[in-house]
Amino acid sequence: MQKVINYYHQELTKLDIPRLKEQHVHKLIDAQPKTADDVKLILQGYAVTVTNENCKKIADTIAEIVK
């Protein structure tokens, strides 16, 4: 299980999203959002602004891993 989590973390970190911190990455791994809107919904609880394009990248990356 730890290998899977590390893989998620690596892939999300590779995206190099500005202002996205470790705590945000961990929350995204826990929630596994399927759409860009889901990503925005998860991150709205934090003081972080992520563009729609970056939200789509995050959702696409997670969807690709889940397959």
C-alpha positions in Angstrom: 0.0 0.0 0.0 2.8 2.4 0.8 4.3 1.9 -2.7 1.0 3.0 -4.2 0.8 6.1 -2.0 4.4 7.0 -2.9 3.6 6.6 -6.6 0.6 8.9 -6.3 2.8 11.4 -4.4 5.5 11.3 -7.1 3.1 11.7 -9.9 1.2 14.6 -8.3 4.5 16.3 -7.3 5.8 15.9 -10.9 3.0 18.2 -12.1 4.7 21.0 -10.3 1.5 22.9 -9.5 2.3 26.3 -7.9 1.3 26.8 -4.3 0.3 23.1 -3.9 1.9 21.9 -0.6 2.4 18.5 1.0 -0.8 18.7 3.0 -2.8 19.3 -0.2 -1.2 16.4 -2.0 -2.0 14.1 0.9 -5.6 15.2 1.0 -5.9 14.7 -2.8 -4.4 11.2 -2.4 -7.0 10.4 0.3 -9.9 11.7 -1.6 -9.0 10.6 -5.1 -11.1 13.2 -7.0 -12.4 12.2 -10.4 -13.0 15.6 -12.0 -11.5 19.1 -11.9 -14.6 20.2 -10.0 -13.9 17.6 -7.3 -10.4 18.8 -7.0 -11.6 22.4 -6.5 -14.1 21.2 -4.0 -11.4 19.4 -2.0 -9.0 22.3 -2.1 -11.6 25.0 -1.2 -11.0 24.2 2.5 -7.5 25.5 2.2 -6.1 28.9 1.5 -4.8 27.9 -1.9 -5.8 28.9 -5.4 -5.3 26.4 -8.2 -6.2 27.2 -11.8 -8.9 25.2 -13.7 -6.1 23.9 -16.0 -4.1 22.6 -13.0 -7.2 21.1 -11.4 -7.8 19.2 -14.7 -4.2 18.0 -14.7 -4.6 16.7 -11.1 -7.9 14.9 -11.9 -6.5 13.4 -15.1 -3.3 12.1 -13.3 -5.3 10.5 -10.5 -7.8 9.0 -12.9 -4.9 7.5 -14.9 -3.4 5.9 -11.8 -6.7 4.5 -10.7 -7.2 2.7 -14.0 
